[in-house]
Amino acid sequence: MRVSPDSTRKLLENFRATRLGIWVIYASSQAVYERPFRPTPESSYGATYLVCETLMNDYSRRKFIDGIVLRFPTITVRPGKLTVAACSFLSGMIREPMNRQESIIPLKDRSFKS
């Protein structure tokens, strides 16, 4: 809690006191999502990112900062087999084809109408 939510809140409070309206980009994580891709984290890791996103949104709404949140699916491709990590299948989308292996994407087939 000291690393993510507490430090983010302290940083935002510092901006509020000294740099009102400063532009802030918060790099969040896909870990805030669980299937079916709603912000309902099932781990403390994802929950802390969701808390920080909520702080960012609230400080922006109140015009203390001019902030946006970016949720990155993955930053680097993780080696090895699939894990339970939220971004594991995204790494697999890149890693498996490079190793001439099938990449399994755990999403339901959906048809979109235009």
PANU-835566 format. One record per residue: x, y, z of N, C-alpha, C in turn; residue in three letters. Coordinates in steps of 0.05 Angstrom, whole numbers, plus 5000, padded with zeros to 4 digits. Atoms other than C-alpha are relative to their C-alpha. Layout:
<rs>
XYZXYZXYZALA/...
</rs>
This chain:
<rs>
501649765000500050005000501750255000MET/498349764999505850485014501150064973ARG/498749965026508750374945498150124980VAL/501749895021502750504901498050215010SER/502049804993496550834932501050235017PRO/499149794982500051204988501950204986ASP/498149825013505751474945498650164978SER/501549865021500951654888498450235013THR/501649794987496452034936501750235010ARG/498149794991502352404967501050174977LYS/499149855024504852594898497850194990LEU/502249835009498052844877499450235019LEU/500449794981497253234941502250224998GLU/497849815004504053554929499550174976ASN/500749845024501953754859497750195006PHE/502349834993495454024887500950255015ARG/499149784983499254464936502050184985ALA/497949845012504854694890499850044970THR/500149995030503154574816497149954990ARG/502850045007495554634810499650004970LEU/500650035028493154394742502249874983GLY/497850135015499654034723499049764985ILE/500850225017499053524668501449755010TRP/498950254989499952804695498949774984VAL/500850255013499852144658500749785019ILE/499650234982498951534702500149744984TYR/499750255014501550884674498949775017ALA/501350214984496750354700500649734988SER/499650285009496149614687497449874993SER/502350165008491449134654499049835024GLN/500750174977491348774721497550105015ALA/502449914988485449214742497649854989VAL/502250155013481248784695500049715008TYR/500350294999478648094705497949934979GLU/501950085021474547704657497250055010ARG/499849935028470047924624500950294995PRO/498849745004474448544624498450235011PHE/501249784985471048974675502050065023ARG/498149934979475049354728499249885027PRO/500550144975474148834782502449825006THR/497650164996481148614802499649785021PRO/500150234982482047954837502649975016GLU/497550014985488948114866500550275012SER/499349744988491848644911501650174981SER/498549855020496448834854498250164982TYR/501949865017490649014808498350205016GLY/501749824984486649324865501550265006ALA/498549754994492249814882500150184975THR/500149845025492550034809497350134997TYR/502749895003485050134809499650235020LEU/500249784980485550564873501550244988VAL/498449775011490950994839498550124976CYS/501649895022486651064776497750175011GLU/502349854989480751284819501050275012THR/498949754990485151804854500650194977LEU/499349835023487652064787497450124988MET/502549915012480552114760498750215018ASN/501349814982478052474823501650265001ASP/498449755000483852974825499750154973TYR/500549865025482653114751497250134999SER/502849905000475153194760499950265017ARG/500049764983476553704815501950224990ARG/498249815012481554064770502650065016LYS/497549974986487353964818502449934982PHE/498050075020491253644761498549974973ILE/501250065026490053534687501249724993ASP/498950265002490952784687498549814983GLY/501250225014489752174645501349745010ILE/499150264993490551434658500349834975VAL/499650195022493550944608500449735012LEU/499850284991492550204619501649854979ARG/498350155018498249824587499449705003PHE/500450294998496849094570502549865008PRO/497550124993504148914575502250194990THR/497849835009510749284570502149834986ILE/498050175012515448714555498749724996THR/501050275005514248014528501449825021VAL/498950184979515147524586500749734988ARG/499250265010519046894571498449775014PRO/501150244987516446194586497149954993GLY/502850085005509545874589498150205011LYS/502149844989502946214603499849985030LEU/500450004971501746414675497350125006THR/502649884992495846684714500150314999VAL/499749715001498547394706498050124979ALA/502049885018493447864674501050054972ALA/498949935026498148034617501349764986CYS/498550235010500747324605499149934971SER/500950085027496347174544500850204979PHE/499149805019498347834513502949964992LEU/497350075007505647644518500049774981SER/500250235017503746984487499250064971GLY/500849925027500547334427502550084983MET/497649925014507547584410502149775001ILE/497950204995512047034439499549754984ARG/500550265012508646414412500450004969GLU/499550005029508346604337503050034994PRO/497149975005515746814342501449735003MET/498950274996517146094366498549794983ASN/501550185018512645804312498149825015ARG/502050144985507445594363497450144998GLN/502749885001499945704366499750185025GLU/500649824978497746294408497049985006SER/502850034992491346184447499150255014ILE/501049754989487346804462497349945014ILE/502450084985482146694517497750204999PRO/502249825003476747134489497849864985LEU/502250115014469846944466499850124972LYS/500449905027468447004392497650185000ASP/502349815001464147614382499950124972ARG/500449885026461247884318499150295005SER/500849724998460748634310498650094975PHE/501549905023455748964265500650304997LYS/499549715005457249634233497550144993SER/
</rs>
